Amino acid sequence: MRSRWTILAVLFVARTAMAFQFQSVAAIAPLVGDSLGASLADIGILIGLYLAPGVALALPGATIGQRHGDKATVLAGLLMMLAGEMLMMASTSWSLQIGGRLIGGTGGVLLNVLMTKMVADWFAGREIATAMAIYINSWPAGIAIALMLLPAIGTTFGMTAVGTAVTVLIIVGIGLIAFVYRAPEGSAAGGIERRGISAGTTFALVTAGLIWCLYNVGFAMVFSFGPSMLVERGWSSPVAGSAISVVLWLATLSVPLGGLLADRSKRGGAVLSAGCVGFAFLVLLLSRNGPALPLIIAMGTVCGLPAGAIMSLPTRVLEQKTRSIGMGVFYTVYYAGMLAAPAIGGMLAVWAGTATAALEFGAAALLLCPLLLWSFHRISRLPQPMAVPSR
């Protein structure tokens, strides 16, 4: 019998492959520009295309998983990621690059929605915040590994070698899901009775999705505009980027710590609220010419604390049979918000004439999270009418 922690490790590796593929374009942006004759704006579009399918496909992806089974659907998603990467390796044609990115991103949507549900199936009621914190840590881990390895691989061996490295990690994920992962006992593999979710549960999930979205908006503003803000203060671009990356490295420690605190203290709401408020306060201090390096270190220590508690929110209102469709609702809200937020931050920075405005926007988003948590608790405590089975 494989333990739930072994299963979590399998899901962690598979999602790390997704983050690795997402970051593979940004990590070698100069090489991509030279090879494709693309501007930075074009490369930005190529990066964003990976997340674009999520808005339209998060909910249908959940339904597909509900009908055909989590494992089979996740394997299909990994195969789509593999196909997308191979398409991008096949030619430097811009249309093939776009097509490959969209195909890979579509597979990534299936992984994001269904593997979160799979973690919940194994850990609901048992260290759920800790498990979710470890699981979502696969995203910064995959990005960090890509930033460490892919520039050196690309510079030494070329873009084809970068695609090969991504392909190898995806194949490892396919092997682990195919041969190691199994569903927990008592859950059906597929074709289970499909149930709808009530209006109250839907509102609770939308609220939880907004909390996750706004939390990530705060993160995105720091990574997207923090280096530019430091450059405005006279830092060199490489040093500014390296300094801000410290937040990411420290987040890989603070994310699981926050999940552990939430589980051990049984006060996930307090961990979530304190973490978001503390993160926002540090972002504001940094934007107001505070001492950069101490604030960056403090930010990395605090910023990951709310993540596990946030990701455990959907499990409070979902049963096993409604987790697929429920996580589809949750991720639809997340993807929609994450597509819009960077553009809003950029417009605010242009309007204000400084990248500081984007960081202040991120801090405001973080401060909304405790208010939305209060709304989530109010909604989830209301008596829920019986859900109508979907047909």
Helices and strands as residue ranges (DSSP letters): H 4-27, H 29-36, H 40-48, H 53-68, H 70-90, H 94-123, H 128-136, H 138-157, H 159-179, H 199-232, H 237-265, H 268-287, H 292-303, H 307-311, G 314-316, G 320-322, H 323-352, H 356-381
